[in-house]
Amino acid sequence: MFFKDNRNLPPMKYLKEQEVKFNFNGEILQGVIEILDFGGSLENNYHSYDIYVEESNTLYKHIPEADVFEI
């Protein structure tokens, strides 16, 4: 089961509504975290985030924690 395999993951680094920068296909964007995905999607074993970028009115989904940076 998914949760049995991922219960030893470290805590998530970032918080909901935190403003961050992130790498999306080689482009650095800035937005606000809307959703925290502990353990990511079912296919992955890392945390990810859904980040809203106001200037493009876009929600970027499943951004790996390794691609997110504090401002």
For each residue, the residues with C-beta under 8 A, 3 or more apart:
1: 4 5
2: 5 6 39 42
3: 6 7 39
4: 1 7
5: 1 2 45
6: 2 3 9 38 39 45
7: 3 4
8:
9: 6 38 39 45 46 47
10:
11:
12: 15 36 38 47 65
13: 47 65 68
14: 18 20 33 36 49 65 68 70
15: 12 18 33 36
16: 33 34 35 36
17: 32 33 34
18: 14 15 32 33
19: 30 31 32 71
20: 14 30 31 32 33 49 51 68 69 70 71
21: 28 29 30 68 69 70 71
22: 28 29 30 31 49 51 60 63 67 68 69
23: 26 27 28 29 67 69
24: 27 29 60 63 67
25:
26: 23
27: 23 24
28: 21 22 23
29: 21 22 23 24 51 53 60
30: 19 20 21 22 53 71
31: 19 20 22 51 52 53 54 60
32: 17 18 19 20 51 52 54
33: 14 15 16 17 18 20 36 49 50 51 52 68
34: 16 17 50 51 52 59
35: 16 49 50 61
36: 12 14 15 16 33 47 49
37: 40 41 47 48 49 50 62
38: 6 9 12 47
39: 2 3 6 9 44 45 46 47
40: 37 43 44 45 46 47 48 62 64
41: 37 44 48 62
42: 2
43: 40
44: 39 40 41 48 62 64
45: 5 6 9 39 40
46: 9 39 40 64 65 66
47: 9 12 13 36 37 38 39 40 64 65
48: 37 40 41 44 62 63 64 65
49: 14 20 22 33 35 36 37 62 63 65 68
50: 33 34 35 37 59 60 61 62 63
51: 20 22 29 31 32 33 34 59 60 63 68
52: 31 32 33 34 58 59 60
53: 29 30 31 56 57 58 59 60
54: 31 32 57
55:
56: 53
57: 53 54
58: 52 53
59: 34 50 51 52 53
60: 22 24 29 31 50 51 52 53 63
61: 35 50
62: 37 40 41 44 48 49 50
63: 22 24 48 49 50 51 60 67 68
64: 40 44 46 47 48 67 68
65: 12 13 14 46 47 48 49 68
66: 46
67: 22 23 24 63 64
68: 13 14 20 21 22 33 49 51 63 64 65
69: 20 21 22 23
70: 14 20 21
71: 19 20 21 30
